[in-house]
């Protein structure tokens, strides 16, 4: 039986994987931004014709390259 999950917009869970299309929708990032992130070290995995992004790898990338914003 297939499980379905609901995602909070902007929430990337470390224990989940996302197709690139799902990832773009959840984060609001476009293909150009993801390409730039790949060039800087974000790992994108491919199975068949589908690209996947592992949540843990995105969160690690964000911790390393994300800009800290003072509040």
C-alpha positions as CSV (number, residue, x, y, z in Angstrom):
1,X,0.0,0.0,0.0
2,X,1.4,3.4,-1.0
3,X,1.8,6.0,1.7
4,X,1.1,9.6,0.9
5,X,2.7,12.4,2.8
6,X,1.7,16.0,3.1
7,X,4.4,18.7,3.0
8,X,4.4,22.1,4.6
9,X,5.5,24.6,1.9
10,X,9.2,25.3,2.3
11,X,9.8,22.2,4.6
12,X,12.4,19.8,3.4
13,X,12.6,16.7,5.7
14,X,16.0,15.1,6.2
15,X,14.5,11.6,6.1
16,X,12.8,12.1,2.7
17,X,13.7,12.1,-0.9
18,X,12.1,14.4,-3.5
19,X,11.8,14.4,-7.2
20,X,13.3,17.5,-8.7
21,X,9.8,18.7,-9.6
22,X,8.5,18.2,-6.0
23,X,11.6,19.9,-4.7
24,X,11.1,22.9,-6.9
25,X,7.5,23.2,-5.9
26,X,8.2,22.9,-2.2
27,X,11.2,25.3,-2.1
28,X,10.1,27.7,-4.7
29,X,13.5,27.4,-6.5
30,X,13.7,27.2,-10.2
31,X,15.8,25.0,-12.4
32,X,18.5,27.7,-12.8
33,X,18.9,27.9,-9.0
34,X,19.1,24.1,-8.7
35,X,21.7,24.0,-11.4
36,X,23.8,26.7,-9.5
37,X,23.4,24.6,-6.3
38,X,24.6,21.5,-8.2
39,X,27.7,23.4,-9.3
40,X,28.4,24.4,-5.7
41,X,28.1,20.8,-4.5
42,X,24.4,19.8,-4.0
43,X,24.1,16.1,-4.9
44,X,21.3,15.2,-7.3
45,X,20.7,11.5,-8.0
46,X,19.2,10.1,-11.1
47,X,17.1,7.0,-11.4
48,X,15.9,6.4,-15.0
49,X,14.8,9.8,-16.3
50,X,14.0,11.2,-12.9
51,X,16.2,13.4,-10.7
52,X,16.0,13.1,-6.9
53,X,17.2,15.3,-4.1
54,X,17.7,13.8,-0.7
55,X,16.5,16.1,2.1
56,X,19.5,15.5,4.3
57,X,21.8,16.5,1.5
58,X,19.8,19.7,0.8
59,X,19.9,20.6,4.6
60,X,23.7,20.0,4.7
61,X,24.1,22.1,1.6
62,X,22.0,24.9,3.1
63,X,23.9,24.8,6.3
64,X,27.2,25.2,4.4
65,X,26.2,27.7,1.7
66,X,23.1,29.4,3.0
67,X,23.4,33.1,3.8
68,X,22.8,33.9,7.5
69,X,20.2,36.7,7.8
70,X,20.3,38.9,10.8
71,X,16.9,39.6,12.3
